[in-house]
Amino acid sequence: MTGRLVLVRHGQSVGNVERRLDTRPPGTALTPLGREQARAFARGGPLRPGLLAHSVATRAAQTAEEIAGALDLAPQAIPGVHEVQVGELEDRRDDDAFAAFAATYQRWHRGDLDAALPGGESATEVLDRYLPAVTGLRARYLDDRDFGADVVVVSHGAAIRLVAAVLGGVAASFALDHHLGNAEAVVLAPIVDGRWSCVQWGTLTPPFGSEPAADPVGDVIDRGADPMG
């Protein structure tokens, strides 16, 4: 099994610029910078793409279109890999909303998978829709020794960090403390018994140690981190 699963966050969107909780598909479009970020990702390597997929959100589809133009691949939409749904917090851009999301997201990474956002999803619900999509891609492509290429999936920051931490056994504090920028990726390599190894997280490579001082609420409130990154 030589291919890898590349979970890349979409390029900068209008919702990102507005610093708004924009999670419900189809959502906002990419900015011109977001399109350039997608093209830069495609140029950056070292990718060996054999399949390019994306979530149903507009910003993910447009990111995939830009990557496809650089890599000569036909993108395809797949269900289940859209962003965490924030429910009643949708479209809000205030600190209270960011803090509510970050606090719940921290609980997920600490093991409380059934904690739910108000009117939105729990971690269990996110994983129940996302993991089957990943498992299906692995079974169809990455477990096929003749495929030998990467599967690139354009998805969303909060969902990617949750899924990658679960699949790759990445420390919760590391996942909480290391946001993904637009057009940054987490790369998972399939290993034995259906398991995965995380071989890249944004610009970082293993080992992914714990971060005892991780403070997701402080990150988004005091330090201005992208709440969905």
N, C-alpha and C positions, 0 to 999 in steps of 0.2 A: 504494500500500500504506500505509494509515493505521493499521491495527491494530498492537498490540504484543504481545509475549509477556511476561507477568508471572509470574515464578517466585517464589512466596512461600513462605517457610519456615512450617511449621506452628506453631501456638501452643504455649505451654508444656505439656510432658507430664510425667507422673509420673517417667519416666526422666530428664528434665532436672532435676527437683527433687532426685532422688537422685544426680545427677551420675554417671550410669551409661551405659556404651556400649550403648545399646539400639537396635540397627539391624535385627534380623531381623524381618520382618513376621510377625504383625500388630503386635507391639510394644505399648507401654503407651498408655493413654488420656490425653486432655487433663485438666489440672487446671481448676478453675473459673476461675482467672486466664487459662489458655490459651484458654478459650471466649470470655472477654471480649476478649482480645487479637485474636481472629479477628473479632469483631464490630466492634472499633475499626478494624481494617484496612479492613473493608468501608465504614465510614463516612468513612474518611480521605481517599479520592480522591487525585488525579483519575483514577478508573477509568472506562473505557467498556466494561464487560464484555459480551461476547457469548457466551462459553463459559467454563464453570468445570469444571476437571478436578482430579483428585487421585491420589496414589499409592495403593497397596493397603494401606498402613499405617493402623492405627486412628487415630492422632493426625492424620494428613493428612485422612482421611475426615471426622473430627469437625470439623476446622478448616473444611473445605469446607462442611459442613452449616451451620455458624454464618454463614459468608459468604453462603451461598445464601439463608438466611432474611432477610438484610438487603438482598440485591440481587434477590430474586425470580428466581433461576436454579436449574435442576435440575443438581446436580453429577453427574459421571460419573467412575468409576475408569478409569485407563489404566495399562497395564503399562509397566515399564521405568524409571519415574521415582522409585523408592524410594531409600532412603539407601545410601551406600557400605556394603558388607557387611564387617564387621571380623573375621569368622571366629573364631579362638580367643580374641580379645579381647572377644567378646560378653559382656555383663552385668558386665564388670569396672569398677571405679570407683577403681582405684589409680593412682598417679603413673606407675608403670612402663608400664602399659597406655596411658595417655594419651600418654606420651612416644613409645612405639612407633608409635602411630597418627600423631601429629603429624610424626614424622621421615619416615615413609613418604609422608604427604600432601605434605610439602615436596618430596620427590624427584619426585613426580608433577608438581608445578607447575614444577619445574626441568627437566622434559623426560624423566625416566625413567619413561615411562608403563607399562612392563612390570614395575616393582617391585610386588610383591604383599604384602598384609598376611598374617600367618601363618594359613593356612587360609581366607583371605578373598579379596577382589578386588584386581586391579590396576586402574590408571586406564584401561587399554585396555578391560578388561571393563566398567567403569562406562560409559565412553563408547559402547561397542558396543551397550549396551541403552538408554541414555538418548537419544542423538542421533537414532536413528530415530523415536522418539516425537515429538521436537521437529520434525524434518523433516516428519513426517506432518501435524502440526497446522498447520505453516506452509503446506504445499501445499493442504490442504483449506480453510483459513480465511483466513490472513493474506495469501496471494497472490491471494485473490479480492477484487477491488476493490469488489464489492458487499457484502462482509461489513462492513468498516469499523469493527470493534470490537476490543477487547482479548481475548486468550485468557489466562485466569488459571489457572495450574497450581500446586496446593499440593504442595510437595515438601519437600526436606530440606537443611539447611544445607551440609554438606560436599559433597554432590553438586551443589547449585546453584552453589557457588563454583567448583568445577572446571569444570563445563559452561559457565558464563558467561564464565570467563576464556578458555577455548578458543574459544568462538563469537564473543565480543566483542573478542578481541585485547587483553584487559586484562593489564597487567603482572603477572607471577607474584608479585612481592614485594607488590604492592598486594592481590591476592587473598588471600595468606597473612596479611597484617596486618589485614585488615578482615573480621572475623567478622560473621555476620548474627544479629541478635537474633530471638527468636520473633516471628512475624508481620511480619518485615521482608522486603523483596522486592528482587530484581534485575530490571530491566526492559530487554528487548532489542527493538530496532526492526529489522525486516527492511529490508535495503538491496539493492543490485543484485547480480546473479550469485550469489544464494543466501547472501550474507554477512549479518552482523548488526552493529549498532552498540549498544554498551551505553550507555544513556541515564540509568540510575539504579542505584546500588548502596547498598541500605539508605537512609540519609538523604543520601547524597552524589550529586552529579552530576559529569559530566566537567569538566575532564580528570582521569583516574585515573592519577596519576603513580606512579613506582616508589618503593618504600620500602626503602632500602638496609639499614636496621636490622631488617627483618622477622625475627622469631625465634619460629616457631610452637611449638616445644617449650617455650621460656620462657613464652610466652603462657599455655599451659594448665597449666604446673606452678607457675611463680612468680607469675603474675598472675591465675590462676583463671579464664581464659577458658573458655567452653563448648567442649569438644573437638570437638563435632559442629556447632557454629554456623557 
